[in-house]
């Protein structure tokens, strides 16, 4: 299975990326590194068969790959998770957690068979 994991260098995403790779899936991870693990570079180096994209989940490169049907499944686990941050910066959080998710979903329409959002 060809899989895209958004937020693949965060806590949940990195564990998901590692398990999917262990199971033999073709994995691409996209992460803007804003909430990445402290050891993200070491983590990425430990999985040479996984393609890591440092960038936005709603960036042109990612959306074009989704539209070109490069993936069978998308696991969308990227987010700004901190409630206190979202209260202090509601526009930034809304853009990251809602608007970018909508852009990704629009690219998926008719191109991706499974979208798992958590």
LUMVEXBA-91417 format. One record per residue (C-alpha): residue in three letters; y, z, x; residue number from 0. Coordinates in steps of 0.001 Angstrom, whole numbers, plus 500000, padded with zeros to 6 digits. Layout:
N
REC ALA Y Z X NUM
...
***
This chain:
118
REC UNK 500000 500000 500000 0
REC UNK 503516 499161 501237 1
REC UNK 505714 502181 500656 2
REC UNK 509402 503026 500982 3
REC UNK 510313 506701 501255 4
REC UNK 513982 507592 500822 5
REC UNK 515031 510761 502585 6
REC UNK 512016 510449 504860 7
REC UNK 513441 512730 507550 8
REC UNK 514156 515656 505238 9
REC UNK 511722 518477 504547 10
REC UNK 509867 516950 501594 11
REC UNK 510242 513353 502749 12
REC UNK 508960 513957 506272 13
REC UNK 505806 515631 504976 14
REC UNK 505298 512759 502541 15
REC UNK 505872 510122 505253 16
REC UNK 503393 511839 507571 17
REC UNK 500682 512083 504892 18
REC UNK 501139 508489 503703 19
REC UNK 500890 507258 507305 20
REC UNK 497755 509373 507870 21
REC UNK 496219 507756 504795 22
REC UNK 496816 504325 506330 23
REC UNK 499676 503103 504187 24
REC UNK 502416 500862 505562 25
REC UNK 505442 503171 505478 26
REC UNK 509150 502515 505818 27
REC UNK 511514 505477 505690 28
REC UNK 515249 505272 505074 29
REC UNK 517463 508276 505750 30
REC UNK 521163 508693 506462 31
REC UNK 520249 511824 508467 32
REC UNK 522699 514018 506542 33
REC UNK 519961 516518 505632 34
REC UNK 517398 515580 508246 35
REC UNK 515065 517937 510037 36
REC UNK 516445 519493 513216 37
REC UNK 513694 517735 515166 38
REC UNK 514066 514372 513395 39
REC UNK 514047 512305 516590 40
REC UNK 510835 513973 517778 41
REC UNK 509319 513567 514310 42
REC UNK 510152 509850 514199 43
REC UNK 508764 509300 517705 44
REC UNK 505509 510991 516665 45
REC UNK 504842 508281 514057 46
REC UNK 505079 504952 515904 47
REC UNK 503526 503007 513011 48
REC UNK 506261 504102 510604 49
REC UNK 509474 502099 510459 50
REC UNK 512529 504342 510283 51
REC UNK 515850 502998 509061 52
REC UNK 518882 505147 509835 53
REC UNK 521119 504286 506949 54
REC UNK 521942 504586 503300 55
REC UNK 519235 504250 500647 56
REC UNK 521669 502015 498746 57
REC UNK 522672 500050 501825 58
REC UNK 522431 496269 501862 59
REC UNK 519391 496173 504187 60
REC UNK 517377 498528 502004 61
REC UNK 518375 496914 498701 62
REC UNK 517584 493418 499985 63
REC UNK 514137 494521 501110 64
REC UNK 513505 496078 497701 65
REC UNK 514667 492908 495937 66
REC UNK 512418 490777 498150 67
REC UNK 509394 492768 496931 68
REC UNK 508672 494235 500370 69
REC UNK 507245 497389 498801 70
REC UNK 504639 498247 496190 71
REC UNK 505918 501777 495649 72
REC UNK 509089 503750 496291 73
REC UNK 509108 507516 496669 74
REC UNK 512711 508568 496113 75
REC UNK 513154 512062 497548 76
REC UNK 516611 511661 499118 77
REC UNK 519371 513894 497764 78
REC UNK 522137 516300 498570 79
REC UNK 520228 519409 497487 80
REC UNK 522684 522255 497877 81
REC UNK 524218 523506 494609 82
REC UNK 527141 525195 496366 83
REC UNK 527964 521919 498135 84
REC UNK 527839 520005 494849 85
REC UNK 530248 522471 493261 86
REC UNK 532656 522124 496166 87
REC UNK 532275 518334 496470 88
REC UNK 531269 516991 493033 89
REC UNK 532361 513379 493612 90
REC UNK 530476 513061 496891 91
REC UNK 527357 514647 495408 92
REC UNK 527507 512476 492286 93
REC UNK 527807 509355 494408 94
REC UNK 524862 510322 496615 95
REC UNK 522541 511720 493960 96
REC UNK 523330 509536 490962 97
REC UNK 525222 506357 491817 98
REC UNK 523070 505445 494817 99
REC UNK 519912 506173 492827 100
REC UNK 521128 503806 490100 101
REC UNK 521775 501070 492702 102
REC UNK 518250 501533 494021 103
REC UNK 516785 501423 490510 104
REC UNK 518711 498232 489726 105
REC UNK 517249 496601 492845 106
REC UNK 513775 497723 491737 107
REC UNK 513988 496081 488311 108
REC UNK 511327 493387 488263 109
REC UNK 510539 493858 491957 110
REC UNK 508749 497195 492356 111
REC UNK 505685 498294 490408 112
REC UNK 506088 502055 490973 113
REC UNK 509116 504259 491452 114
REC UNK 508428 507949 491953 115
REC UNK 511529 510125 491674 116
REC UNK 511428 513794 492550 117
***
